């Protein structure tokens, strides 16, 4: 126990960022399985891809170069 309480204030969907030429980019929906990730490894996948860039701009540059397919909060797609 930490002596702290936690309460969910909001939840947000996720999107995957794909390069325009990526085979999955033409789809309306992409599943976790399409990324070759299981439900058990999804959290690790999200953290690993997020750690590749220092900020959103760098992550999206890596996506554009075809080197990364991060799962991001849906608000970045707005």
N, CA, C and O atoms as a CHARMM CRD file, in Angstrom:
* protein
*
  312
    1    1 UNK  N      0.83500  -1.18600   0.00000 PROA 1      0.00000
    2    1 UNK  CA     0.00000   0.00000   0.00000 PROA 1      0.00000
    3    1 UNK  C      0.87600   1.24400   0.00000 PROA 1      0.00000
    4    1 UNK  O      1.92900   1.28600   0.63500 PROA 1      0.00000
    5    2 UNK  N      0.42300   2.23200  -0.71200 PROA 2      0.00000
    6    2 UNK  CA     1.18100   3.47700  -0.81500 PROA 2      0.00000
    7    2 UNK  C      0.63400   4.58300   0.06600 PROA 2      0.00000
    8    2 UNK  O      1.29200   5.60500   0.25900 PROA 2      0.00000
    9    3 UNK  N     -0.55500   4.39300   0.60100 PROA 3      0.00000
   10    3 UNK  CA    -1.17900   5.45900   1.35700 PROA 3      0.00000
   11    3 UNK  C     -1.84800   6.49200   0.46900 PROA 3      0.00000
   12    3 UNK  O     -2.32300   7.52100   0.95100 PROA 3      0.00000
   13    4 UNK  N     -1.88400   6.21900  -0.82500 PROA 4      0.00000
   14    4 UNK  CA    -2.49900   7.13000  -1.78700 PROA 4      0.00000
   15    4 UNK  C     -3.78100   6.52600  -2.32800 PROA 4      0.00000
   16    4 UNK  O     -3.91000   5.30600  -2.42900 PROA 4      0.00000
   17    5 UNK  N     -4.71400   7.37200  -2.67000 PROA 5      0.00000
   18    5 UNK  CA    -5.93600   6.94000  -3.34100 PROA 5      0.00000
   19    5 UNK  C     -5.84700   7.33800  -4.80100 PROA 5      0.00000
   20    5 UNK  O     -5.23800   8.35400  -5.13500 PROA 5      0.00000
   21    6 UNK  N     -6.45000   6.54400  -5.67000 PROA 6      0.00000
   22    6 UNK  CA    -6.48000   6.86400  -7.09600 PROA 6      0.00000
   23    6 UNK  C     -7.91300   6.82100  -7.58400 PROA 6      0.00000
   24    6 UNK  O     -8.69500   5.96400  -7.17200 PROA 6      0.00000
   25    7 UNK  N     -8.25000   7.74400  -8.45700 PROA 7      0.00000
   26    7 UNK  CA    -9.58600   7.78700  -9.02800 PROA 7      0.00000
   27    7 UNK  C     -9.47300   8.15800 -10.49900 PROA 7      0.00000
   28    7 UNK  O     -8.79600   9.12400 -10.85100 PROA 7      0.00000
   29    8 UNK  N    -10.13700   7.39000 -11.35800 PROA 8      0.00000
   30    8 UNK  CA   -10.13200   7.68900 -12.78500 PROA 8      0.00000
   31    8 UNK  C    -10.98600   8.92200 -13.03500 PROA 8      0.00000
   32    8 UNK  O    -12.15900   8.95700 -12.66500 PROA 8      0.00000
   33    9 UNK  N    -10.40100   9.92900 -13.65900 PROA 9      0.00000
   34    9 UNK  CA   -11.11900  11.15900 -13.97300 PROA 9      0.00000
   35    9 UNK  C    -11.66900  11.14500 -15.38800 PROA 9      0.00000
   36    9 UNK  O    -12.71800  11.72700 -15.66400 PROA 9      0.00000
   37   10 UNK  N    -10.95700  10.48000 -16.27900 PROA 10     0.00000
   38   10 UNK  CA   -11.38800  10.42000 -17.67500 PROA 10     0.00000
   39   10 UNK  C    -10.69100   9.24700 -18.34600 PROA 10     0.00000
   40   10 UNK  O     -9.64800   8.78400 -17.88500 PROA 10     0.00000
   41   11 UNK  N    -11.26500   8.78200 -19.41600 PROA 11     0.00000
   42   11 UNK  CA   -10.62500   7.76300 -20.24300 PROA 11     0.00000
   43   11 UNK  C    -10.59700   8.27800 -21.67400 PROA 11     0.00000
   44   11 UNK  O    -11.41300   9.11700 -22.05700 PROA 11     0.00000
   45   12 UNK  N     -9.67400   7.78400 -22.44400 PROA 12     0.00000
   46   12 UNK  CA    -9.52600   8.23800 -23.82000 PROA 12     0.00000
   47   12 UNK  C     -9.18300   7.04600 -24.70200 PROA 12     0.00000
   48   12 UNK  O     -8.39800   6.17900 -24.31800 PROA 12     0.00000
   49   13 UNK  N     -9.77100   7.01400 -25.87100 PROA 13     0.00000
   50   13 UNK  CA    -9.46500   5.97000 -26.83100 PROA 13     0.00000
   51   13 UNK  C     -8.04100   6.09100 -27.34300 PROA 13     0.00000
   52   13 UNK  O     -7.33600   7.05700 -27.05100 PROA 13     0.00000
   53   14 UNK  N     -7.64400   5.11600 -28.09100 PROA 14     0.00000
   54   14 UNK  CA    -6.29400   5.09200 -28.66400 PROA 14     0.00000
   55   14 UNK  C     -6.37800   5.00400 -30.17600 PROA 14     0.00000
   56   14 UNK  O     -7.34200   4.47700 -30.73100 PROA 14     0.00000
   57   15 UNK  N     -5.36400   5.52200 -30.82700 PROA 15     0.00000
   58   15 UNK  CA    -5.22200   5.41300 -32.27400 PROA 15     0.00000
   59   15 UNK  C     -3.80900   4.92400 -32.55500 PROA 15     0.00000
   60   15 UNK  O     -2.91100   5.07600 -31.72600 PROA 15     0.00000
   61   16 UNK  N     -3.62500   4.34200 -33.71500 PROA 16     0.00000
   62   16 UNK  CA    -2.28800   3.93800 -34.12400 PROA 16     0.00000
   63   16 UNK  C     -1.84500   4.88700 -35.23300 PROA 16     0.00000
   64   16 UNK  O     -2.60900   5.18000 -36.15200 PROA 16     0.00000
   65   17 UNK  N     -0.61800   5.35800 -35.14100 PROA 17     0.00000
   66   17 UNK  CA    -0.06300   6.24600 -36.15900 PROA 17     0.00000
   67   17 UNK  C      0.70200   5.39300 -37.16700 PROA 17     0.00000
   68   17 UNK  O      1.61300   4.64900 -36.80400 PROA 17     0.00000
   69   18 UNK  N      0.32100   5.51200 -38.43200 PROA 18     0.00000
   70   18 UNK  CA     0.92200   4.70300 -39.49400 PROA 18     0.00000
   71   18 UNK  C      1.42000   5.59200 -40.62000 PROA 18     0.00000
   72   18 UNK  O      0.79100   6.59900 -40.94500 PROA 18     0.00000
   73   19 UNK  N      2.53900   5.22600 -41.21200 PROA 19     0.00000
   74   19 UNK  CA     3.01900   5.92000 -42.40500 PROA 19     0.00000
   75   19 UNK  C      2.01900   5.70100 -43.53100 PROA 19     0.00000
   76   19 UNK  O      1.35700   4.66400 -43.58100 PROA 19     0.00000
   77   20 UNK  N      1.90500   6.66600 -44.43000 PROA 20     0.00000
   78   20 UNK  CA     0.93200   6.58400 -45.52500 PROA 20     0.00000
   79   20 UNK  C      1.09300   5.30400 -46.33700 PROA 20     0.00000
   80   20 UNK  O      0.09900   4.75500 -46.81200 PROA 20     0.00000
   81   21 UNK  N      2.29900   4.82200 -46.50500 PROA 21     0.00000
   82   21 UNK  CA     2.53800   3.62400 -47.29500 PROA 21     0.00000
   83   21 UNK  C      2.44700   2.32100 -46.52600 PROA 21     0.00000
   84   21 UNK  O      2.66400   1.25300 -47.09800 PROA 21     0.00000
   85   22 UNK  N      2.13400   2.38400 -45.25600 PROA 22     0.00000
   86   22 UNK  CA     2.04400   1.17600 -44.42800 PROA 22     0.00000
   87   22 UNK  C      0.87500   0.32200 -44.90700 PROA 22     0.00000
   88   22 UNK  O     -0.18000   0.86600 -45.23200 PROA 22     0.00000
   89   23 UNK  N      1.03100  -1.00000 -44.95900 PROA 23     0.00000
   90   23 UNK  CA    -0.04900  -1.88100 -45.42700 PROA 23     0.00000
   91   23 UNK  C     -1.36200  -1.72700 -44.65800 PROA 23     0.00000
   92   23 UNK  O     -2.42600  -1.98400 -45.22100 PROA 23     0.00000
   93   24 UNK  N     -1.31900  -1.32300 -43.41400 PROA 24     0.00000
   94   24 UNK  CA    -2.54100  -1.16300 -42.62200 PROA 24     0.00000
   95   24 UNK  C     -3.16800   0.22600 -42.76500 PROA 24     0.00000
   96   24 UNK  O     -4.28200   0.44700 -42.28900 PROA 24     0.00000
   97   25 UNK  N     -2.48200   1.15200 -43.40400 PROA 25     0.00000
   98   25 UNK  CA    -2.94500   2.54300 -43.46700 PROA 25     0.00000
   99   25 UNK  C     -4.25200   2.71200 -44.23600 PROA 25     0.00000
  100   25 UNK  O     -4.98400   3.66900 -43.98100 PROA 25     0.00000
  101   26 UNK  N     -4.56200   1.83300 -45.15000 PROA 26     0.00000
  102   26 UNK  CA    -5.78900   1.95400 -45.94200 PROA 26     0.00000
  103   26 UNK  C     -7.02200   1.47700 -45.17800 PROA 26     0.00000
  104   26 UNK  O     -8.14600   1.68900 -45.63300 PROA 26     0.00000
  105   27 UNK  N     -6.83300   0.85300 -44.05300 PROA 27     0.00000
  106   27 UNK  CA    -7.96100   0.31900 -43.27700 PROA 27     0.00000
  107   27 UNK  C     -8.63500   1.40800 -42.44600 PROA 27     0.00000
  108   27 UNK  O     -8.00300   2.37700 -42.02600 PROA 27     0.00000
  109   28 UNK  N     -9.93200   1.22200 -42.22300 PROA 28     0.00000
  110   28 UNK  CA   -10.66800   2.11600 -41.33400 PROA 28     0.00000
  111   28 UNK  C    -10.39600   1.78800 -39.87300 PROA 28     0.00000
  112   28 UNK  O    -10.43700   2.66600 -39.01100 PROA 28     0.00000
  113   29 UNK  N    -10.12000   0.52100 -39.60300 PROA 29     0.00000
  114   29 UNK  CA    -9.85400   0.06200 -38.23700 PROA 29     0.00000
  115   29 UNK  C     -8.64100  -0.85800 -38.24200 PROA 29     0.00000
  116   29 UNK  O     -8.41200  -1.61600 -39.18500 PROA 29     0.00000
  117   30 UNK  N     -7.88200  -0.77100 -37.18000 PROA 30     0.00000
  118   30 UNK  CA    -6.72100  -1.63800 -36.98500 PROA 30     0.00000
  119   30 UNK  C     -6.86100  -2.24400 -35.59200 PROA 30     0.00000
  120   30 UNK  O     -7.14100  -1.53900 -34.62200 PROA 30     0.00000
  121   31 UNK  N     -6.66500  -3.54200 -35.50600 PROA 31     0.00000
  122   31 UNK  CA    -6.74900  -4.20900 -34.20900 PROA 31     0.00000
  123   31 UNK  C     -5.35600  -4.38800 -33.61500 PROA 31     0.00000
  124   31 UNK  O     -4.34500  -4.25900 -34.30500 PROA 31     0.00000
  125   32 UNK  N     -5.33100  -4.68200 -32.34700 PROA 32     0.00000
  126   32 UNK  CA    -4.07200  -4.97300 -31.67300 PROA 32     0.00000
  127   32 UNK  C     -3.39200  -6.15600 -32.35400 PROA 32     0.00000
  128   32 UNK  O     -2.17500  -6.15400 -32.53600 PROA 32     0.00000
  129   33 UNK  N     -4.16700  -7.15700 -32.72600 PROA 33     0.00000
  130   33 UNK  CA    -3.60900  -8.33500 -33.39800 PROA 33     0.00000
  131   33 UNK  C     -2.97200  -7.96100 -34.73300 PROA 33     0.00000
  132   33 UNK  O     -1.97000  -8.55900 -35.12600 PROA 33     0.00000
  133   34 UNK  N     -3.54200  -6.97300 -35.44200 PROA 34     0.00000
  134   34 UNK  CA    -2.96300  -6.52400 -36.71000 PROA 34     0.00000
  135   34 UNK  C     -1.54300  -5.99800 -36.51600 PROA 34     0.00000
  136   34 UNK  O     -0.71500  -6.07400 -37.42400 PROA 34     0.00000
  137   35 UNK  N     -1.27100  -5.46800 -35.33900 PROA 35     0.00000
  138   35 UNK  CA     0.06000  -4.94400 -35.02400 PROA 35     0.00000
  139   35 UNK  C      1.01100  -6.03400 -34.55300 PROA 35     0.00000
  140   35 UNK  O      2.19100  -5.77900 -34.31100 PROA 35     0.00000
  141   36 UNK  N      0.48900  -7.25500 -34.42300 PROA 36     0.00000
  142   36 UNK  CA     1.30900  -8.35800 -33.94000 PROA 36     0.00000
  143   36 UNK  C      1.51600  -8.30500 -32.43600 PROA 36     0.00000
  144   36 UNK  O      2.50700  -8.81300 -31.91100 PROA 36     0.00000
  145   37 UNK  N      0.56300  -7.68300 -31.75300 PROA 37     0.00000
  146   37 UNK  CA     0.64600  -7.50200 -30.30800 PROA 37     0.00000
  147   37 UNK  C     -0.52300  -8.24300 -29.66900 PROA 37     0.00000
  148   37 UNK  O     -1.61100  -8.30400 -30.24200 PROA 37     0.00000
  149   38 UNK  N     -0.30300  -8.79800 -28.49800 PROA 38     0.00000
  150   38 UNK  CA    -1.38900  -9.44500 -27.76100 PROA 38     0.00000
  151   38 UNK  C     -1.86200  -8.50900 -26.65100 PROA 38     0.00000
  152   38 UNK  O     -1.18400  -7.53900 -26.31400 PROA 38     0.00000
  153   39 UNK  N     -3.01000  -8.80400 -26.09800 PROA 39     0.00000
  154   39 UNK  CA    -3.52700  -8.00600 -24.98600 PROA 39     0.00000
  155   39 UNK  C     -2.53900  -7.99900 -23.82100 PROA 39     0.00000
  156   39 UNK  O     -2.41800  -7.00200 -23.10900 PROA 39     0.00000
  157   40 UNK  N     -1.84000  -9.10500 -23.63100 PROA 40     0.00000
  158   40 UNK  CA    -0.87600  -9.20900 -22.53100 PROA 40     0.00000
  159   40 UNK  C      0.35500  -8.32700 -22.73300 PROA 40     0.00000
  160   40 UNK  O      0.97600  -7.89900 -21.76000 PROA 40     0.00000
  161   41 UNK  N      0.71100  -8.05400 -23.98300 PROA 41     0.00000
  162   41 UNK  CA     1.92600  -7.28400 -24.26100 PROA 41     0.00000
  163   41 UNK  C      1.64100  -5.86300 -24.73900 PROA 41     0.00000
  164   41 UNK  O      2.57400  -5.12300 -25.05100 PROA 41     0.00000
  165   42 UNK  N      0.37100  -5.46900 -24.80300 PROA 42     0.00000
  166   42 UNK  CA     0.01100  -4.14900 -25.33300 PROA 42     0.00000
  167   42 UNK  C      0.64700  -3.01600 -24.53500 PROA 42     0.00000
  168   42 UNK  O      1.20400  -2.09000 -25.12600 PROA 42     0.00000
  169   43 UNK  N      0.57600  -3.06900 -23.22500 PROA 43     0.00000
  170   43 UNK  CA     1.14500  -1.98500 -22.41200 PROA 43     0.00000
  171   43 UNK  C      2.64000  -1.82100 -22.70000 PROA 43     0.00000
  172   43 UNK  O      3.12400  -0.70200 -22.86800 PROA 43     0.00000
  173   44 UNK  N      3.35600  -2.92200 -22.75500 PROA 44     0.00000
  174   44 UNK  CA     4.78400  -2.86800 -23.05900 PROA 44     0.00000
  175   44 UNK  C      5.05400  -2.30900 -24.44200 PROA 44     0.00000
  176   44 UNK  O      6.00900  -1.55500 -24.63200 PROA 44     0.00000
  177   45 UNK  N      4.21400  -2.67300 -25.42000 PROA 45     0.00000
  178   45 UNK  CA     4.34900  -2.16000 -26.78600 PROA 45     0.00000
  179   45 UNK  C      4.16100  -0.64600 -26.80400 PROA 45     0.00000
  180   45 UNK  O      4.93900   0.07200 -27.43200 PROA 45     0.00000
  181   46 UNK  N      3.12800  -0.16200 -26.11500 PROA 46     0.00000
  182   46 UNK  CA     2.86500   1.27900 -26.06600 PROA 46     0.00000
  183   46 UNK  C      4.05000   2.01300 -25.44500 PROA 46     0.00000
  184   46 UNK  O      4.49800   3.02700 -25.98000 PROA 46     0.00000
  185   47 UNK  N      4.55300   1.51700 -24.33700 PROA 47     0.00000
  186   47 UNK  CA     5.67500   2.16500 -23.65600 PROA 47     0.00000
  187   47 UNK  C      6.94600   2.11700 -24.50200 PROA 47     0.00000
  188   47 UNK  O      7.69600   3.09100 -24.55800 PROA 47     0.00000
  189   48 UNK  N      7.18400   0.98900 -25.15300 PROA 48     0.00000
  190   48 UNK  CA     8.39600   0.84900 -25.97500 PROA 48     0.00000
  191   48 UNK  C      8.38100   1.82000 -27.14400 PROA 48     0.00000
  192   48 UNK  O      9.38100   2.49000 -27.40000 PROA 48     0.00000
  193   49 UNK  N      7.25900   1.90700 -27.86100 PROA 49     0.00000
  194   49 UNK  CA     7.21300   2.81400 -29.00900 PROA 49     0.00000
  195   49 UNK  C      7.23900   4.26600 -28.55700 PROA 49     0.00000
  196   49 UNK  O      7.84800   5.10500 -29.22200 PROA 49     0.00000
  197   50 UNK  N      6.59600   4.57700 -27.44800 PROA 50     0.00000
  198   50 UNK  CA     6.59800   5.95300 -26.94000 PROA 50     0.00000
  199   50 UNK  C      8.01000   6.38600 -26.56200 PROA 50     0.00000
  200   50 UNK  O      8.36100   7.55300 -26.73600 PROA 50     0.00000
  201   51 UNK  N      8.81600   5.47600 -26.05300 PROA 51     0.00000
  202   51 UNK  CA    10.16300   5.82300 -25.60500 PROA 51     0.00000
  203   51 UNK  C     11.11900   6.08700 -26.76500 PROA 51     0.00000
  204   51 UNK  O     12.23200   6.56400 -26.54200 PROA 51     0.00000
  205   52 UNK  N     10.71600   5.79300 -27.98100 PROA 52     0.00000
  206   52 UNK  CA    11.57700   6.00900 -29.14500 PROA 52     0.00000
  207   52 UNK  C     11.70500   7.48500 -29.50700 PROA 52     0.00000
  208   52 UNK  O     12.67800   7.88500 -30.14600 PROA 52     0.00000
  209   53 UNK  N     10.73700   8.28700 -29.10500 PROA 53     0.00000
  210   53 UNK  CA    10.78200   9.71600 -29.42600 PROA 53     0.00000
  211   53 UNK  C     10.74000  10.55600 -28.16900 PROA 53     0.00000
  212   53 UNK  O     10.20400  10.14100 -27.14200 PROA 53     0.00000
  213   54 UNK  N     11.31500  11.74600 -28.26500 PROA 54     0.00000
  214   54 UNK  CA    11.33800  12.64600 -27.11200 PROA 54     0.00000
  215   54 UNK  C     10.04500  13.44200 -26.98100 PROA 54     0.00000
  216   54 UNK  O      9.69900  13.90300 -25.89300 PROA 54     0.00000
  217   55 UNK  N      9.33300  13.60100 -28.09500 PROA 55     0.00000
  218   55 UNK  CA     8.06600  14.32600 -28.07500 PROA 55     0.00000
  219   55 UNK  C      7.20600  13.84500 -29.24300 PROA 55     0.00000
  220   55 UNK  O      7.64600  13.02200 -30.04600 PROA 55     0.00000
  221   56 UNK  N      5.98500  14.35800 -29.33200 PROA 56     0.00000
  222   56 UNK  CA     5.05900  13.91100 -30.36600 PROA 56     0.00000
  223   56 UNK  C      5.59500  14.19200 -31.76300 PROA 56     0.00000
  224   56 UNK  O      5.45400  13.35500 -32.65500 PROA 56     0.00000
  225   57 UNK  N      6.20000  15.34400 -31.96700 PROA 57     0.00000
  226   57 UNK  CA     6.73400  15.68800 -33.28900 PROA 57     0.00000
  227   57 UNK  C      7.78700  14.67600 -33.73600 PROA 57     0.00000
  228   57 UNK  O      7.79400  14.25900 -34.89400 PROA 57     0.00000
  229   58 UNK  N      8.66100  14.28500 -32.83700 PROA 58     0.00000
  230   58 UNK  CA     9.69100  13.30700 -33.18600 PROA 58     0.00000
  231   58 UNK  C      9.07500  11.93900 -33.45100 PROA 58     0.00000
  232   58 UNK  O      9.48900  11.24600 -34.38000 PROA 58     0.00000
  233   59 UNK  N      8.09300  11.54200 -32.64800 PROA 59     0.00000
  234   59 UNK  CA     7.41300  10.26400 -32.88800 PROA 59     0.00000
  235   59 UNK  C      6.77500  10.24400 -34.26800 PROA 59     0.00000
  236   59 UNK  O      6.89900   9.26200 -34.99900 PROA 59     0.00000
  237   60 UNK  N      6.08900  11.32900 -34.62500 PROA 60     0.00000
  238   60 UNK  CA     5.40800  11.36600 -35.92100 PROA 60     0.00000
  239   60 UNK  C      6.39600  11.43100 -37.08000 PROA 60     0.00000
  240   60 UNK  O      6.10100  10.93600 -38.16800 PROA 60     0.00000
  241   61 UNK  N      7.55500  12.02800 -36.86900 PROA 61     0.00000
  242   61 UNK  CA     8.60200  11.99900 -37.89300 PROA 61     0.00000
  243   61 UNK  C      9.06700  10.56600 -38.11600 PROA 61     0.00000
  244   61 UNK  O      9.24900  10.14400 -39.25800 PROA 61     0.00000
  245   62 UNK  N      9.26000   9.82000 -37.04100 PROA 62     0.00000
  246   62 UNK  CA     9.65300   8.41300 -37.16100 PROA 62     0.00000
  247   62 UNK  C      8.56800   7.59600 -37.85500 PROA 62     0.00000
  248   62 UNK  O      8.87200   6.69500 -38.63600 PROA 62     0.00000
  249   63 UNK  N      7.31400   7.90400 -37.57500 PROA 63     0.00000
  250   63 UNK  CA     6.20100   7.23200 -38.25500 PROA 63     0.00000
  251   63 UNK  C      6.28500   7.50300 -39.74900 PROA 63     0.00000
  252   63 UNK  O      6.19500   6.57600 -40.55400 PROA 63     0.00000
  253   64 UNK  N      6.45800   8.76700 -40.12500 PROA 64     0.00000
  254   64 UNK  CA     6.53300   9.14400 -41.53500 PROA 64     0.00000
  255   64 UNK  C      7.67300   8.47300 -42.26700 PROA 64     0.00000
  256   64 UNK  O      7.57800   8.21600 -43.46700 PROA 64     0.00000
  257   65 UNK  N      8.73800   8.18800 -41.56600 PROA 65     0.00000
  258   65 UNK  CA     9.87700   7.49500 -42.16200 PROA 65     0.00000
  259   65 UNK  C      9.65100   5.99100 -42.23700 PROA 65     0.00000
  260   65 UNK  O     10.47700   5.25700 -42.78000 PROA 65     0.00000
  261   66 UNK  N      8.52800   5.53900 -41.69100 PROA 66     0.00000
  262   66 UNK  CA     8.19300   4.11800 -41.74700 PROA 66     0.00000
  263   66 UNK  C      8.85100   3.28100 -40.67800 PROA 66     0.00000
  264   66 UNK  O      8.84400   2.05300 -40.76500 PROA 66     0.00000
  265   67 UNK  N      9.42200   3.91800 -39.66900 PROA 67     0.00000
  266   67 UNK  CA    10.15300   3.16300 -38.67000 PROA 67     0.00000
  267   67 UNK  C      9.43400   2.90300 -37.37700 PROA 67     0.00000
  268   67 UNK  O     10.01100   2.32500 -36.45600 PROA 67     0.00000
  269   68 UNK  N      8.17100   3.32200 -37.28100 PROA 68     0.00000
  270   68 UNK  CA     7.50100   3.20900 -36.00200 PROA 68     0.00000
  271   68 UNK  C      5.99500   3.20600 -36.20700 PROA 68     0.00000
  272   68 UNK  O      5.49000   3.90900 -37.08100 PROA 68     0.00000
  273   69 UNK  N      5.27500   2.42800 -35.41500 PROA 69     0.00000
  274   69 UNK  CA     3.80600   2.43400 -35.42900 PROA 69     0.00000
  275   69 UNK  C      3.30300   2.53700 -33.99300 PROA 69     0.00000
  276   69 UNK  O      2.84300   1.54800 -33.42300 PROA 69     0.00000
  277   70 UNK  N      3.38900   3.73500 -33.40700 PROA 70     0.00000
  278   70 UNK  CA     2.97700   3.87700 -32.01100 PROA 70     0.00000
  279   70 UNK  C      1.46600   3.90300 -31.83000 PROA 70     0.00000
  280   70 UNK  O      0.72400   4.31700 -32.72100 PROA 70     0.00000
  281   71 UNK  N      1.03100   3.45500 -30.67000 PROA 71     0.00000
  282   71 UNK  CA    -0.36100   3.58500 -30.24600 PROA 71     0.00000
  283   71 UNK  C     -0.39900   4.82500 -29.36200 PROA 71     0.00000
  284   71 UNK  O      0.29900   4.90200 -28.35000 PROA 71     0.00000
  285   72 UNK  N     -1.22700   5.80000 -29.75900 PROA 72     0.00000
  286   72 UNK  CA    -1.24800   7.10200 -29.09700 PROA 72     0.00000
  287   72 UNK  C     -2.64900   7.45300 -28.61600 PROA 72     0.00000
  288   72 UNK  O     -3.62400   6.84900 -29.06300 PROA 72     0.00000
  289   73 UNK  N     -2.76300   8.41800 -27.71200 PROA 73     0.00000
  290   73 UNK  CA    -4.09100   8.88300 -27.31700 PROA 73     0.00000
  291   73 UNK  C     -4.84100   9.44600 -28.52600 PROA 73     0.00000
  292   73 UNK  O     -4.24100  10.08400 -29.39100 PROA 73     0.00000
  293   74 UNK  N     -6.14100   9.20900 -28.58200 PROA 74     0.00000
  294   74 UNK  CA    -6.94900   9.64100 -29.72500 PROA 74     0.00000
  295   74 UNK  C     -6.90400  11.14800 -29.93200 PROA 74     0.00000
  296   74 UNK  O     -7.10300  11.61700 -31.05300 PROA 74     0.00000
  297   75 UNK  N     -6.64900  11.91100 -28.88800 PROA 75     0.00000
  298   75 UNK  CA    -6.63200  13.37200 -29.01900 PROA 75     0.00000
  299   75 UNK  C     -5.53400  13.87300 -29.94900 PROA 75     0.00000
  300   75 UNK  O     -5.63300  14.99600 -30.44400 PROA 75     0.00000
  301   76 UNK  N     -4.49700  13.08900 -30.20500 PROA 76     0.00000
  302   76 UNK  CA    -3.44900  13.54400 -31.12300 PROA 76     0.00000
  303   76 UNK  C     -3.92600  13.52800 -32.57100 PROA 76     0.00000
  304   76 UNK  O     -3.31300  14.16100 -33.43100 PROA 76     0.00000
  305   77 UNK  N     -5.00400  12.81800 -32.84500 PROA 77     0.00000
  306   77 UNK  CA    -5.52200  12.74100 -34.21600 PROA 77     0.00000
  307   77 UNK  C     -6.42700  13.92300 -34.54700 PROA 77     0.00000
  308   77 UNK  O     -6.80500  14.10800 -35.70400 PROA 77     0.00000
  309   78 UNK  N     -6.77200  14.71200 -33.55700 PROA 78     0.00000
  310   78 UNK  CA    -7.69300  15.84200 -33.77200 PROA 78     0.00000
  311   78 UNK  C     -7.02100  16.98600 -34.50000 PROA 78     0.00000
  312   78 UNK  O     -7.65500  18.00900 -34.75900 PROA 78     0.00000
